[in-house]
Every structure is written in C-alpha cells, then in structure tokens.
Amino acid sequence: QLSCLLKMVTLHGIPKDLDSYPKELLLFLSPSDYAATGSCSQFFTNVGEANVDFLPREAPQRQQLLLEALSCLKIPGPEIKAGSAGVLGWLLCELPAEYIRGSGGTWLQGLSRCASLLPEQEEAIRDVLSSGNTTFGPPAAWSAFTLSQLSRLIPVLDHSILQQIPK
C-alpha cells in the first residue's frame, strides 16, 4: 500500500510538502529523491522515526538506507558520535558489530529500541558493557537505576556480566 501511495504522490515529481506525508513513505525513496524538499540529514532523521516494521529485516532497502545514511552523515569508519546516532534512529539496529564496538557505548540506549539484534551485535554490546568504558561504568558499579536504563538490553547480558552486578 505504501509503495502504491508513493507512486501516486510522486507521479508528477517529489512534492514540496513531502514532510507532511507519513514518514514510512520515505522508506521507499532515496535521499536524492528527497533533495528538493530538504537535506539528506533531515531525510534520515525522518526515516529514523518511521515505523521500520514496513521493511522486513532481510529487505535490501534497509541495508541500502544504512549505506546512504553513513555516506550522507560522512561517517567513514566504525565510530559514530552521539549526534549522528540520533539522526540514524532505527538504522542503528542495522549497524554491524564493529560500529557498536567502535562507538564505545555512546548510543547503547538507541540499540535498546531494536526489535531484534543479530548474535554478533549482541556479542558487541556485551563486549562494550563488559569493558566498563561506558557512561554506565563497569558492571560491578551498576545500580538499580543503571539496570532500568539498560532494561531492554538486559536479555543480551550473559552470565559473566550478570554475576558482576551488585545484589
């Protein structure tokens, strides 16, 4: 239905008021299509707020959107600053494990919104949290408040991390 709606909306070119349409339409556009109505950064902010459930995890569009977002935001390597992570929104869930490790946990809470994570992403999250080099500190210093902040990532934690958390 969204693909059909997009065809109707863009029949005579990209409308100037594209931001007034559902953000999910943008999942089927490229940033170059959006260029007439806004910046690529704004495009990916809107894409990051869209309901990703319209694209299955295996959909090639998801990977293509991620590659275009990394290019737009000029992210050459696996280190993503918090500001760029905020623009990516749900696209954080598509990042490979080396990006999770390379960013040192600056946007772990963004990953907590992911509906599912790949095993290598979960391993990277455990590595980052085990290192203690995050805003949360080492697991031995975590409190109930820390656990509430990490609540959606708790299923990713393994026994070696859990046994370090104070009772």
N, C-alpha and C positions, 0 to 999 in steps of 0.2 A: 504494500500500500504506500509506503514512504517513497519507494522508487517511482511509482506511478505519480504521486503527488509532486515529486521533484521534477519530473518531466513536464508536467503541466505548468508548474511555477516558472520553470526556466525555458519554456517554449520560445519566448521572444527575448532571450538573454537573461542574465542574472539580475533579478530585481534589486533596486537600491535599498528596499526595506527588508532584505533577507533576514536581518536580525529579529524581525517581528514574527517569523515563522518558527515552528518547532525546531529546537536545536538538533534533533535527530536527523533532520534533512541534511545537515552538514556532514553526517557520516558518509554520505554518498557523493560528496563533492570533493574537489581538491582545493588546496589553498589558492591556486592560480585562478580558479573559477570565482573565488570569493574576493580576489584582489580589488575589484571595482568598488566593493562596498566596505572594505576595511583592511586592516593589516593582517599578516599571517599570524601574528601573535594573538590578535583578537579572535581570529578563526579558531585557533587551537584552544583558547580559553573557552569558547562556546562548545567546541567538540568535547572538551574535557568535562563539561557539565551535562552533556547529552546522556540519555539512557543507553548504555552500551549493550544492553540485552537485545537490541535490534541487530547486532552483529555477533554471530556465534564466535566463540574463542578461536576457532580454526579459520575464520574468514580472512582471506588475504588483504582485505581493506584495512583491517586492524593493524597489521604489520606495516602496510603502506602509509597509513596515517602516522604511525610512530616514526618511521624514517623521515617523512616530510616535516614532522614536528621538530625532530632533532636538528634537521637542516635549517629550518626557519629560526629556531632559537640559538643557532650557532653553537651547538653542543658537540664538540669534536671528539670527545672521549668519554670514558665512563664516569665522569664526575659531574653531577647535576646539582646546581645550587638550589636552595630552597625556593627562591623566586621563580625559577624555571619550572620547578616541580609543581608549584601552584598553578601554572599555566597548563601543564600537562593533564591535570585531573586524573581520570581513569586510565589514561595512557601510561601512567606509572606502572600499572598492572601488567603491561606488555614488555617492560624493560627486562633485558637479560640479567642474569645473576651478577655479572661483572659491574653493572651500573649500580646495583644495590650495594655491593662491597665498596665500590669507588666513591660513593657518596657518603660513606661513613655514618649512616643512620640519620642524616639531616631531615629526611622525609619519610621515616618509617611509618608515621601515623597515616600518611597518604596511602601506604600499602595496606593498612588495616581496612580500607574501604573495598578492597578487591574481593569479588565474589569467590574467586578461586586463585590459587597460586600453583605454579609448576614446582615439582620437587627441587629443582636446582635453585629456584627463587627462595623457597623455604630454607634451604641449606644456607644460602647467602644471608638471610635475615638472622638465622641462628649465629652465624659467624660474627656478624656485626654486633649483635646484642651481647654475645659472649666476650667480645673484646673489651667491653666496658667503656669504649671511646665514643659514647653517645651522650645525648643530653640526659639520658636515664641513669648513666653511670653503670658500674658493674652490678651484676645480678645480686651480689651479696649486700648491696646498699639499697635495694629496691624496697619500697613501702607499698601499702595498700593503694595509695594514690597512683604510684607508678604502674601497678598492675591494672588499675582502672583505665589509665591512659593507653595501655597496651592490650586492653581486653580482647579485641578482635584478633590479635596476633598470638594470644596465649596458646591456641591449638598448634601453633608452629613450634613452640618451645619443646625441647627434648629433656630427657631425664637429667643430663649433666647441668643444664641451666636451672631447672626446677629445684634441684637439691641445694643450689647455692642461695636461693631466695630465703631470707629470714622468715621464720614462722610467725 
